Amino acid sequence: MTGRSPRLSRLRRAMPEGRASRSVEPRGGRPRRRGTQPKVVALGGGMGLSASLAALRRITGDLTAVVTVADDGGSSGRLRDELGVLPPGDLRKALAALCGDDDWGQTWSRVIQHRFQSQGEMHGHAVGNLLIVALWEQLGDHVQALDLVGRLLGAHGRVLPMAAVPLELQALVRGHDPERPEGVDTVRGQATVALTPGEVQSVHLVPHDPPAVPEAVEAVRDADWVVLGPGSWFSSVIPHLLVPELFDALQETKARRVLSLNLVPQPGETEGFSPQRHLEVLGRHAPKLALDVVLADEAAVPDRDSLIDAAKRFGAAVELAPVARPDGTPRHDPELLAAAYDRIFRMHGRIGPWR
């Protein structure tokens, strides 16, 4: 979808004012002056990216999410198959995570995440997926439509797809067939890869050279910080490194790069993975990738020296911080993760606390 629709100008004029992305006061501090907050780009998909965005929107108002578009399951997969559109689900989740904590933001977050329950064809569809696809069809432009949804929600940031076409994720998996534990098979589809038995050896995208969304490439090049992860390692994190234009931008940007590790291994994709093994498979897929900081929850790293050694291969320092929910569930706490990002941005900035 390309081009701009004349409907867009009319829709913008009709939107309520005062709901644009804005700076958020850091917890325990004064509001930052306009122009002093870092430009942050977060790469990922699914609940991992949502966790990162929920934290980052607390410390900067200049935030862009670049989201995977390989989902082929559930409501997204049905819309993708029927209409030939980008899968909207991960884009919807990112928009919901960027909603504010006021009544407006929380109401819209619940609305776009709402799924219909019925005995008919609408069962399982998310309201936000239908809204996004409707605006794509109305405006003929992925980016402009997502910007408009973000304005409606009062999102504290921008959401962009990483590629301009729907992608298929394929994985080479050892032991996918229990009867051939040493055999290697090709598993197709993000939903299948995420739950595959066996050991994922590598992943690739179809098409192999997908066109990146220009605005996503520009955002990475213009950023002060790029955050990769947390999230499903093979199906949400690594795919960003497999889009050539996006990876080139990630290599060439002057931004600092943070890799945020998961709290626990994911059943199927990364069963039994140590924190350092997550880095090893990342390096196999992107040998030239350079990082500045690897962030991990201090309680999730049993062998700190091994993680430090693995991070050194990317040129990165390791930062350990309590970022998990205090109740013991394997989920990131938005406030704690925000505090960790804020400290990293201040400690590892190029010039003083900010660029």
Secondary structure per residue as TSV (DSSP state, phi and psi in degrees):
chain	resnum	aa	ss	phi	psi
A	1	M	-	360.0	125.8
A	2	T	-	-137.6	172.1
A	3	G	S	85.6	171.9
A	4	R	-	-123.6	140.5
A	5	S	-	-96.5	142.8
A	6	P	H	-63.2	-18.4
A	7	R	H	-64.2	-27.5
A	8	L	H	-61.3	-44.5
A	9	S	H	-62.1	-41.1
A	10	R	H	-66.2	-39.3
A	11	L	H	-66.4	-39.3
A	12	R	H	-63.4	-41.9
A	13	R	H	-65.1	-28.9
A	14	A	H	-82.6	-14.6
A	15	M	S	-73.7	146.1
A	16	P	-	-66.1	143.5
A	17	E	S	-80.5	166.4
A	18	G	S	80.5	12.5
A	19	R	-	-114.3	16.9
A	20	A	S	-77.7	166.7
A	21	S	-	-59.2	141.2
A	22	R	-	-144.4	163.8
A	23	S	-	-70.4	144.6
A	24	V	-	-114.1	137.5
A	25	E	-	-67.6	126.1
A	26	P	-	-65.1	146.4
A	27	R	T	-62.2	128.2
A	28	G	T	77.2	13.1
A	29	G	S	-140.5	176.8
A	30	R	-	-84.6	158.0
A	31	P	-	-61.3	139.1
A	32	R	-	-77.5	144.4
A	33	R	-	-66.0	146.9
A	34	R	T	-57.4	134.8
A	35	G	T	95.3	-12.5
A	36	T	-	-100.8	-7.9
A	37	Q	S	-81.9	148.0
A	38	P	-	-74.5	148.6
A	39	K	-	-85.4	117.4
A	40	V	E	-119.9	134.4
A	41	V	E	-117.6	127.6
A	42	A	E	-111.2	127.4
A	43	L	E	-108.0	136.2
A	44	G	E	159.2	-153.1
A	45	G	-	-172.2	164.6
A	46	G	H	66.2	-153.1
A	47	M	H	-71.2	-28.0
A	48	G	H	-63.2	-47.8
A	49	L	H	-63.7	-39.3
A	50	S	H	-58.6	-41.3
A	51	A	H	-62.9	-42.5
A	52	S	H	-65.6	-42.4
A	53	L	H	-66.7	-40.1
A	54	A	H	-60.9	-30.4
A	55	A	H	-80.4	-47.7
A	56	L	H	-65.3	-33.2
A	57	R	T	-67.2	-13.8
A	58	R	T	-81.1	-15.1
A	59	I	T	-122.9	-7.0
A	60	T	-	-151.8	147.7
A	61	G	S	-100.8	1.4
A	62	D	-	-110.3	77.9
A	63	L	E	-130.1	132.4
A	64	T	E	-128.8	130.8
A	65	A	E	-101.2	130.1
A	66	V	E	-113.1	119.1
A	67	V	E	-117.0	140.7
A	68	T	-	-63.2	150.5
A	69	V	-	-132.7	51.2
A	70	A	-	-117.2	2.1
A	71	D	-	-61.0	133.6
A	72	D	-	-132.6	18.3
A	73	G	S	-115.1	165.8
A	74	G	H	59.4	-146.9
A	75	S	H	-59.6	-42.6
A	76	S	H	-60.8	-44.3
A	77	G	H	-64.3	-38.2
A	78	R	H	-66.3	-43.7
A	79	L	H	-67.3	-38.7
A	80	R	H	-61.9	-46.0
A	81	D	H	-67.5	-41.1
A	82	E	H	-78.0	-38.1
A	83	L	H	-112.1	-8.6
A	84	G	-	71.8	23.3
A	85	V	-	-94.9	168.8
A	86	L	-	-61.2	143.3
A	87	P	-	-67.1	122.7
A	88	P	-	-88.4	-8.3
A	89	G	H	-60.5	-48.8
A	90	D	H	-69.2	-31.4
A	91	L	H	-64.8	-41.1
A	92	R	H	-63.1	-44.1
A	93	K	H	-62.1	-38.6
A	94	A	H	-65.7	-42.6
A	95	L	H	-61.8	-41.5
A	96	A	H	-62.9	-38.7
A	97	A	H	-67.8	-24.6
A	98	L	T	-87.5	-4.4
A	99	C	S	-67.0	146.8
A	100	G	-	-73.4	173.9
A	101	D	S	-90.1	1.0
A	102	D	S	-79.4	175.9
A	103	D	H	-59.9	-41.1
A	104	W	H	-60.1	-51.4
A	105	G	H	-63.6	-44.8
A	106	Q	H	-70.6	-33.9
A	107	T	H	-64.1	-48.5
A	108	W	H	-67.6	-34.1
A	109	S	H	-60.2	-44.2
A	110	R	H	-66.8	-38.3
A	111	V	H	-64.3	-48.8
A	112	I	H	-72.6	-20.8
A	113	Q	H	-87.1	-11.5
A	114	H	-	-63.6	135.3
A	115	R	B	-113.9	136.8
A	116	F	-	-72.2	140.9
A	117	Q	-	-117.8	116.8
A	118	S	-	-157.5	179.4
A	119	Q	S	-99.0	4.0
A	120	G	S	-111.9	-161.2
A	121	E	T	-71.4	-18.0
A	122	M	T	-79.4	-10.5
A	123	H	T	-57.2	128.9
A	124	G	T	88.1	-12.1
A	125	H	-	-72.5	137.7
A	126	A	B	-90.8	138.4
A	127	V	H	-56.5	-43.5
A	128	G	H	-62.5	-36.7
A	129	N	H	-60.7	-44.9
A	130	L	H	-66.2	-39.4
A	131	L	H	-63.7	-46.1
A	132	I	H	-62.1	-47.3
A	133	V	H	-65.1	-38.0
A	134	A	H	-60.8	-42.7
A	135	L	H	-70.7	-33.8
A	136	W	H	-59.4	-43.7
A	137	E	H	-70.1	-35.9
A	138	Q	H	-70.0	-44.2
A	139	L	H	-97.5	-21.6
A	140	G	S	68.9	21.8
A	141	D	-	-147.1	116.5
A	142	H	H	-59.4	-48.7
A	143	V	H	-68.9	-45.7
A	144	Q	H	-63.7	-37.3
A	145	A	H	-66.5	-43.7
A	146	L	H	-65.7	-37.2
A	147	D	H	-61.0	-39.2
A	148	L	H	-68.6	-40.9
A	149	V	H	-62.4	-42.3
A	150	G	H	-60.2	-37.6
A	151	R	H	-68.1	-40.4
A	152	L	H	-60.0	-41.7
A	153	L	H	-78.5	-15.7
A	154	G	T	72.2	35.2
A	155	A	-	-64.1	140.9
A	156	H	S	-89.7	58.4
A	157	G	S	149.3	-177.8
A	158	R	E	-117.5	147.6
A	159	V	E	-121.9	128.6
A	160	L	E	-131.4	143.4
A	161	P	E	-75.9	149.1
A	162	M	S	-78.2	-25.7
A	163	A	B	-133.5	156.4
A	164	A	S	-90.0	-1.9
A	165	V	S	-132.1	152.7
A	166	P	-	-62.9	141.0
A	167	L	-	-113.9	150.6
A	168	E	E	-109.7	129.6
A	169	L	E	-92.6	130.6
A	170	Q	E	-124.6	142.1
A	171	A	E	-130.9	145.4
A	172	L	E	-93.4	120.8
A	173	V	E	-125.0	124.3
A	174	R	E	-85.5	129.2
A	175	G	T	79.2	19.5
A	176	H	-	-62.1	-36.6
A	177	D	S	-94.1	113.3
A	178	P	T	-57.2	-24.5
A	179	E	T	-79.5	-12.5
A	180	R	-	-130.6	74.0
A	181	P	T	-60.9	-23.7
A	182	E	T	-99.9	-3.5
A	183	G	-	-75.5	150.1
A	184	V	E	-115.1	123.3
A	185	D	E	-121.4	156.2
A	186	T	E	-90.5	123.7
A	187	V	E	-109.7	130.8
A	188	R	E	-113.3	137.3
A	189	G	S	102.3	132.3
A	190	Q	H	-59.8	-43.0
A	191	A	H	-62.4	-36.3
A	192	T	H	-74.8	-42.7
A	193	V	H	-60.6	-39.7
A	194	A	H	-62.2	-26.6
A	195	L	T	-116.9	12.8
A	196	T	-	-66.1	137.9
A	197	P	S	-73.8	163.8
A	198	G	S	90.1	-170.9
A	199	E	E	-115.6	119.4
A	200	V	E	-69.8	124.9
A	201	Q	E	-91.3	-42.0
A	202	S	E	-164.7	163.2
A	203	V	E	-132.2	155.3
A	204	H	E	-147.9	167.4
A	205	L	E	-106.8	149.8
A	206	V	E	-124.6	118.9
A	207	P	S	-68.5	157.6
A	208	H	S	-72.8	-26.1
A	209	D	S	-124.4	64.1
A	210	P	-	-71.6	148.1
A	211	P	-	-72.9	126.7
A	212	A	B	-75.8	153.5
A	213	V	-	-72.8	122.3
A	214	P	H	-55.4	-38.5
A	215	E	H	-64.7	-31.5
A	216	A	H	-69.6	-42.8
A	217	V	H	-61.9	-44.7
A	218	E	H	-62.4	-40.6
A	219	A	H	-62.0	-42.5
A	220	V	H	-65.2	-42.8
A	221	R	H	-65.9	-30.1
A	222	D	H	-96.2	1.1
A	223	A	-	-78.0	159.9
A	224	D	S	-91.9	-34.5
A	225	W	E	-138.2	139.1
A	226	V	E	-119.1	127.8
A	227	V	E	-112.2	124.5
A	228	L	E	-113.8	125.1
A	229	G	-	84.7	174.9
A	230	P	S	-75.2	179.2
A	231	G	S	149.7	178.6
A	232	S	-	-59.4	117.7
A	233	W	I	-64.5	-48.9
A	234	F	I	-83.6	-26.3
A	235	S	I	-105.6	-12.5
A	236	S	I	-125.7	-32.1
A	237	V	I	-92.7	-57.6
A	238	I	G	-61.0	-35.2
A	239	P	G	-53.4	-29.6
A	240	H	G	-63.0	-27.7
A	241	L	G	-83.0	-4.9
A	242	L	G	-104.6	1.4
A	243	V	S	-96.2	107.7
A	244	P	H	-52.8	-47.6
A	245	E	H	-64.7	-36.0
A	246	L	H	-71.5	-40.2
A	247	F	H	-67.6	-38.5
A	248	D	H	-59.0	-43.0
A	249	A	H	-63.7	-37.8
A	250	L	H	-67.2	-33.3
A	251	Q	H	-74.1	-38.7
A	252	E	H	-91.3	-15.6
A	253	T	-	-62.9	151.1
A	254	K	-	-86.6	-0.1
A	255	A	S	-67.5	153.8
A	256	R	E	-79.9	148.6
A	257	R	E	-120.6	125.5
A	258	V	E	-113.3	131.3
A	259	L	E	-105.6	121.1
A	260	S	E	-103.3	116.5
A	261	L	-	-82.3	157.8
A	262	N	-	-73.8	159.3
A	263	L	S	-76.9	-35.5
A	264	V	S	-142.9	157.8
A	265	P	-	-62.9	152.7
A	266	Q	-	-98.5	126.3
A	267	P	T	-54.2	134.5
A	268	G	T	94.5	-77.8
A	269	E	T	-66.2	-50.4
A	270	T	S	-129.1	33.0
A	271	E	T	-53.7	124.8
A	272	G	T	81.4	2.6
A	273	F	-	-72.6	135.2
A	274	S	-	-83.3	165.6
A	275	P	H	-56.3	-41.4
A	276	Q	H	-69.5	-28.2
A	277	R	H	-69.6	-32.2
A	278	H	H	-56.3	-40.8
A	279	L	H	-68.9	-38.1
A	280	E	H	-62.0	-44.6
A	281	V	H	-71.4	-29.9
A	282	L	H	-62.9	-43.7
A	283	G	H	-66.0	-32.6
A	284	R	H	-65.1	-35.6
A	285	H	H	-82.2	-26.2
A	286	A	-	-141.2	76.5
A	287	P	T	-60.3	-25.6
A	288	K	T	-92.2	2.7
A	289	L	-	-66.0	132.1
A	290	A	-	-113.6	140.9
A	291	L	-	-128.7	158.9
A	292	D	S	-106.5	-38.4
A	293	V	E	-140.3	137.9
A	294	V	E	-112.3	120.1
A	295	L	E	-102.3	131.3
A	296	A	E	-141.9	152.2
A	297	D	E	-70.7	131.9
A	298	E	G	-62.3	-29.3
A	299	A	G	-81.6	-10.0
A	300	A	G	-100.1	8.0
A	301	V	-	-120.5	93.5
A	302	P	S	-73.7	-25.3
A	303	D	-	-126.5	88.8
A	304	R	H	-66.1	-38.3
A	305	D	H	-63.3	-39.7
A	306	S	H	-66.4	-38.5
A	307	L	H	-67.2	-39.6
A	308	I	H	-62.8	-42.2
A	309	D	H	-63.7	-42.2
A	310	A	H	-65.1	-38.5
A	311	A	H	-68.3	-32.7
A	312	K	H	-61.5	-29.0
A	313	R	T	-65.8	-21.7
A	314	F	T	-97.9	0.4
A	315	G	T	77.5	23.3
A	316	A	-	-109.4	149.4
A	317	A	E	-89.2	156.9
A	318	V	E	-106.3	130.6
A	319	E	E	-117.7	122.2
A	320	L	E	-106.8	133.0
A	321	A	E	-153.4	152.6
A	322	P	-	-74.9	109.9
A	323	V	-	-123.9	-1.8
A	324	A	B	-86.8	157.2
A	325	R	-	-61.2	138.4
A	326	P	T	-63.7	-18.2
A	327	D	T	-78.8	0.2
A	328	G	S	90.6	-6.3
A	329	T	-	-72.0	144.7
A	330	P	S	-78.4	60.8
A	331	R	S	-133.5	148.9
A	332	H	B	-74.5	141.5
A	333	D	-	-89.6	122.3
A	334	P	H	-57.2	-41.1
A	335	E	H	-69.1	-43.3
A	336	L	H	-68.1	-40.5
A	337	L	H	-66.4	-38.3
A	338	A	H	-61.3	-42.5
A	339	A	H	-63.1	-38.5
A	340	A	H	-67.0	-45.6
A	341	Y	H	-61.2	-43.9
A	342	D	H	-60.3	-42.8
A	343	R	H	-66.1	-40.3
A	344	I	H	-63.4	-45.4
A	345	F	H	-60.6	-37.6
A	346	R	H	-76.3	-40.6
A	347	M	H	-75.8	-33.5
A	348	H	S	-109.4	11.4
A	349	G	-	-64.6	153.8
A	350	R	S	-72.7	-39.5
A	351	I	S	-131.7	102.8
A	352	G	T	64.0	-155.5
A	353	P	T	-69.1	-30.1
A	354	W	-	-134.0	165.0
A	355	R	-	-65.4	360.0
